[in-house]
């Protein structure tokens, strides 16, 4: 009967350890999910900032090109800006 008691006690101890480990892992998952959420929000903020800066840069280049009254140069600037924007979107979509 003594062996049976030791076996049951061993199972109880192992069960307690598993329960404790399960709690620890659940806490870690919650922490990682919160971190993931924070990082996704940061990515969205950075993407919005990039779009805003691209728009400002585009407006600046366009105004410079139109001030020079050279339509060919203006078209070249617009095409250059479009290529840059497409590259940025391609990098964001990776």
C-alpha positions as CSV (number, residue, x, y, z in Angstrom):
1,X,0.0,0.0,0.0
2,X,2.9,2.3,0.6
3,X,4.0,2.1,-3.0
4,X,0.5,3.1,-4.2
5,X,0.6,6.1,-1.9
6,X,4.0,7.2,-3.3
7,X,2.8,6.7,-6.9
8,X,-0.4,8.8,-6.2
9,X,1.7,11.5,-4.5
10,X,4.1,11.5,-7.5
11,X,1.2,11.9,-9.9
12,X,-0.2,14.8,-7.8
13,X,3.2,16.6,-7.8
14,X,3.6,16.2,-11.5
15,X,0.0,17.4,-12.1
16,X,0.7,20.5,-9.9
17,X,3.9,21.2,-11.9
18,X,2.0,20.9,-15.2
19,X,-0.7,23.3,-13.9
20,X,1.9,25.8,-12.8
21,X,3.7,25.5,-16.2
22,X,0.4,25.9,-18.0
23,X,-0.3,29.1,-16.1
24,X,3.2,30.4,-16.9
25,X,2.7,29.7,-20.6
26,X,-0.7,31.4,-20.6
27,X,0.8,34.5,-19.1
28,X,3.6,34.5,-21.6
29,X,1.1,34.1,-24.5
30,X,-0.9,37.1,-23.1
31,X,2.3,39.2,-22.8
32,X,3.3,38.3,-26.4
33,X,-0.1,39.0,-27.7
34,X,-0.1,42.4,-26.1
35,X,3.4,43.1,-27.5
36,X,2.2,42.0,-31.0
37,X,-0.7,44.4,-30.7
38,X,1.6,47.2,-29.7
39,X,3.9,46.5,-32.6
40,X,1.1,46.3,-35.1
41,X,-0.1,49.7,-33.9
42,X,3.4,51.1,-34.3
43,X,3.6,49.7,-37.8
44,X,0.3,51.4,-38.7
45,X,1.5,54.7,-37.3
46,X,4.8,54.4,-39.2
47,X,3.0,53.6,-42.4
48,X,0.7,56.6,-41.9
49,X,3.8,58.8,-41.3
50,X,5.5,57.5,-44.4
51,X,2.4,58.3,-46.5
52,X,2.2,61.8,-45.0
53,X,5.9,62.5,-45.7
54,X,5.6,61.0,-49.2
55,X,2.7,63.3,-49.9
56,X,4.6,66.4,-48.6
57,X,7.7,65.4,-50.6
58,X,5.6,64.9,-53.7
59,X,3.9,68.3,-53.3
60,X,7.3,69.9,-52.8
61,X,8.7,68.3,-56.0
62,X,5.7,69.1,-58.0
63,X,5.7,72.7,-56.9
64,X,9.4,73.0,-57.8
65,X,8.8,71.4,-61.2
66,X,5.9,73.7,-62.0
67,X,7.7,76.8,-60.9
68,X,10.4,76.1,-63.6
69,X,7.6,76.0,-66.2
70,X,9.1,73.0,-68.0
71,X,6.4,70.5,-68.7
72,X,8.8,67.8,-69.7
73,X,10.8,68.2,-66.5
74,X,7.5,68.2,-64.5
75,X,6.4,65.0,-66.2
76,X,9.8,63.4,-65.4
77,X,9.5,64.5,-61.8
78,X,5.9,63.0,-61.5
79,X,7.1,59.7,-63.1
80,X,10.0,59.6,-60.7
81,X,7.8,60.2,-57.7
82,X,5.4,57.5,-58.8
83,X,8.2,55.0,-59.1
84,X,9.5,55.9,-55.7
85,X,6.0,55.5,-54.2
86,X,5.6,52.1,-55.9
87,X,8.9,51.0,-54.4
88,X,7.8,52.1,-50.9
89,X,4.5,50.2,-51.2
90,X,6.4,47.2,-52.4
91,X,8.6,47.3,-49.4
92,X,5.6,47.8,-47.1
93,X,3.9,44.7,-48.6
94,X,6.8,42.3,-48.0
